[in-house]
Amino acid sequence: MIRVSVSQSPQKIHSLSISGHAAFAKHGEDLVCAGVSSIATGALNALDQIASQSCELRLSNEDDASIEISVLDLENRDVQIILHTVLIQLETIENQYSKYIHISKEEV
């Protein structure tokens, strides 16, 4: 299962992490993993190019691949727009494939 953890306060995302594998289909044919990976890669690339000083980005390429995004500048509007867009995209996948992806939110 893919696990997404979001730490947020009203209107602000403080951090977002994604880990695990969907196991929806065999390796190379897993559409859920491919969708989540595409969203995550796009987010990392956008944050790196648009707001690299406003976030700390961590990527693990181990067997249980994971990414972590920590927001350093909560007032950066671009960062918040990107992360809210990512969350909406991941929630859309979760709505369709809830056995393979779970999003948990923590208020801080």
N, C-alpha and C positions, 0 to 999 in steps of 0.2 A: 504494500500500500504506500502511496505517496502521502506524506504528511507535510502540511503547510502550517506554520505558526506565525501569527501576526501579533505584534505588540503595538497597541494604539491608545491614543487619547482621543477625545472628540475632535474629529476633522483632521487628525494628524497620525500618520503611521510612523512609528519609532523604529521598528525592525520587522523583517520578513525573512523567514527561512523555509527552504524546501528540501526535503530529503526522502529517500526511499525509491522504490520502483513499483509501478502499478501492478505488474503481473497480469495484465489484461490479456496478453497474447505472448507468444514466444518471442525471444530476443530478435530484434530487427523487424518485427511485425506489430509491435505494441503501439497502437495509435494514441492511447492515453499518455504513455511516457513521451512519445514524440511531441504531442501537443504541449505538455507541461514543459518539456525541455526547450521547445521553441520560444515559448513565452518567457521562460527564465533567461535564456540566452539573449533575447531581444532586450529585456530589462537591464541586464548587466551591461550590454553594449551601449544602450541609451544613457544609462547613469554614468558610465565611464566617459562618454563623449560630451555629455551636457553638464554634468554636475559632479565631476570626479572628486572635488574638494569637499563636497557636502555629504559624502557617504563613504563608508568602509565596506568594501566588497570582498567576500571570501568564497572561493570555489574549491571543492574537494573532488578529485577525480578517482577516488578509491572505489571499491566495489559498491559501496552504498553512497553513490554520488550525492552531494549536497551543495547548496549555496546559502550564504547568509548575507543579508544586506542590513547594515546598521546605519541609521540616519544620524549624521553629525550636526546638520543644520536643519532643524525642524521647520524653519521659516522659509526654506527654499521652495518656492511654488512649483518649479519644474520637477523636483524630486517627488513632491506629494502627488502631482498629476500622474507621473509615471507609475508610482507605486499603487495608487488607487486604480489605475487602468489595469495593472497586472492583477490586482486582487479581483476585479470584476471578471477578467478573463478566466482566472482560476476557479472562481465561483460558478461560472458558466459550465466549465468541465465537471465540477463537483455535482452540479444539478443533474447532469446526464449520467455520470459514472461514479456515483457515491460509494460503490463497493471498492473502488480503486484509488480514490483520493479523498482526504479528509482535511478540512481547514478548521483550525482552532484559533480563536481570537482572545486576547487577554487585554483588559483595560488597565492602563497604568496611570 
